[in-house]
Amino acid sequence: MKEVRIRFIDPEKSTIHRIRNFGEDLWRSFREEKRVTINLEEIDRAQDEIAYLVHGQFLRRSLTEAHRLLKVHFMENEVVIET
Protein backbone atom coordinates (compact mmCIF):
# COMPACT_ATOMS: atom_id res chain seq x y z
CA MET A 1 0.00 0.00 0.00
CA LYS A 2 1.15 3.50 -0.81
CA GLU A 3 0.10 6.67 0.94
CA VAL A 4 -1.09 9.63 -1.09
CA ARG A 5 -0.98 13.03 0.61
CA ILE A 6 -2.80 15.96 -0.93
CA ARG A 7 -1.34 19.04 0.77
CA PHE A 8 -2.99 22.42 0.36
CA ILE A 9 -0.26 25.00 -0.15
CA ASP A 10 -2.16 27.93 1.34
CA PRO A 11 -4.90 26.69 3.71
CA GLU A 12 -6.16 30.25 4.15
CA LYS A 13 -6.85 30.48 0.43
CA SER A 14 -8.27 26.96 0.18
CA THR A 15 -10.20 27.31 3.48
CA ILE A 16 -11.00 24.41 5.77
CA HIS A 17 -14.56 24.29 4.44
CA ARG A 18 -13.43 23.82 0.81
CA ILE A 19 -10.72 21.32 1.81
CA ARG A 20 -13.23 19.20 3.71
CA ASN A 21 -15.82 19.40 0.90
CA PHE A 22 -13.19 18.15 -1.54
CA GLY A 23 -12.21 15.40 0.90
CA GLU A 24 -15.81 14.27 1.29
CA ASP A 25 -16.21 14.02 -2.49
CA LEU A 26 -12.96 12.06 -2.68
CA TRP A 27 -14.25 9.73 0.05
CA ARG A 28 -17.52 9.24 -1.85
CA SER A 29 -15.56 8.35 -4.99
CA PHE A 30 -13.49 5.72 -3.17
CA ARG A 31 -15.87 4.34 -0.52
CA GLU A 32 -16.84 1.28 -2.61
CA GLU A 33 -13.29 0.76 -3.90
CA LYS A 34 -11.55 -2.03 -1.95
CA ARG A 35 -8.12 -0.93 -3.19
CA VAL A 36 -8.34 2.45 -1.42
CA THR A 37 -8.53 3.17 2.30
CA ILE A 38 -9.76 6.67 3.11
CA ASN A 39 -11.02 7.77 6.52
CA LEU A 40 -14.02 10.11 6.64
CA GLU A 41 -13.33 11.02 10.28
CA GLU A 42 -9.84 12.26 9.32
CA ILE A 43 -11.35 14.27 6.46
CA ASP A 44 -13.81 15.88 8.87
CA ARG A 45 -10.80 17.04 10.95
CA ALA A 46 -8.62 18.05 7.98
CA GLN A 47 -6.91 21.43 8.15
CA ASP A 48 -4.34 21.46 5.36
CA GLU A 49 -4.11 17.97 3.86
CA ILE A 50 -6.09 14.89 2.87
CA ALA A 51 -4.42 11.46 2.84
CA TYR A 52 -5.42 7.99 1.75
CA LEU A 53 -3.83 4.57 1.26
CA VAL A 54 -3.97 2.81 -2.08
CA HIS A 55 -2.79 -0.52 -3.49
CA GLY A 56 0.11 0.12 -5.85
CA GLN A 57 -1.59 -1.11 -9.02
CA PHE A 58 -4.49 1.32 -8.44
CA LEU A 59 -2.30 4.36 -7.70
CA ARG A 60 -2.50 5.95 -11.15
CA ARG A 61 -6.29 5.63 -11.35
CA SER A 62 -6.72 7.05 -7.84
CA LEU A 63 -4.54 10.04 -8.74
CA THR A 64 -6.57 10.61 -11.91
CA GLU A 65 -9.74 10.73 -9.79
CA ALA A 66 -8.12 13.09 -7.25
CA HIS A 67 -7.08 15.46 -10.06
CA ARG A 68 -10.57 15.32 -11.57
CA LEU A 69 -12.15 16.29 -8.26
CA LEU A 70 -9.60 19.04 -7.65
CA LYS A 71 -10.68 20.56 -10.99
CA VAL A 72 -14.36 20.21 -10.06
CA HIS A 73 -13.61 22.15 -6.84
CA PHE A 74 -11.39 24.69 -8.67
CA MET A 75 -8.47 23.71 -6.43
CA GLU A 76 -6.04 22.14 -8.93
CA ASN A 77 -3.50 24.96 -8.45
CA GLU A 78 -3.72 24.93 -4.65
CA VAL A 79 -2.15 21.54 -3.90
CA VAL A 80 0.99 19.45 -3.87
CA ILE A 81 0.36 15.72 -4.21
CA GLU A 82 2.94 13.39 -2.65
CA THR A 83 3.09 9.62 -3.04
N, C-alpha and C positions, 0 to 999 in steps of 0.2 A: 504494500500500500504506500502511496505517495501522499504527502500533504500539499495542498494548494492553499496559499495565503493570498487573499486579495486585500491589499493595503490601500487605504485612501490617503493620498498624499497630503491633502489639506482638509482635515475633518470639519473645520469651520465652514468651508465652502460646500462640502458634500452634505453636511449636517447629519446628525444622528438619525433623524427621522428618515431621510432619504437612504442612508446606509442600511437601516433595518428593513425598509420597504424592499430594497434590492435583495437583501438576504432572504427575506420571506419568499420572494418570487423564485430565487435560486433553490431554496428548500422545496418549494412546490414542484419545481422541475425535476428534482432528484429523489423525491420521497418514495417513489415506486421502484427506483433503480437500485438493485442489490449491490452494484459495484461502486456505489458512492455512500459514504457515511457523512451526514451533515446534521448538526444538532440545532434544533429550533430554539432551545433555551439559550444557547450561546449567541445565536443571532439576536434574540430579544435583549441581550445585554451588550451587544456590539457597540463599540465607540469609534474605532478607526480601522477595523479589519474584519473580514469574514474568512473563515477557514473551513476546509472539508478534506476528508480522506477519500482517495480514489484508487481502485486497482489499476496498475500500470497500463494494461492494454486499453483502458477506457479513458486515460488521461486526455488525449487529444480531443475526443468528443466532449468531455466535460468542460474543457477550456473553450471550445467553440460555443457551447451553451452559455457559459459565463460571459463571454464577449457579446453574444447576442443580447443578453439581458442588460448588460451595461449600456449598450446602445439604446435599448428601449427606455432606460431610465436616464438617458443623456449624461452618463457618467463615464464614458469610455476614456476620457482624457484626465480623469481624476484618480486613477489607480496605478499601482504597480502590482503585477501578478508574479508571485514566486512559487516555484515548484521544487 
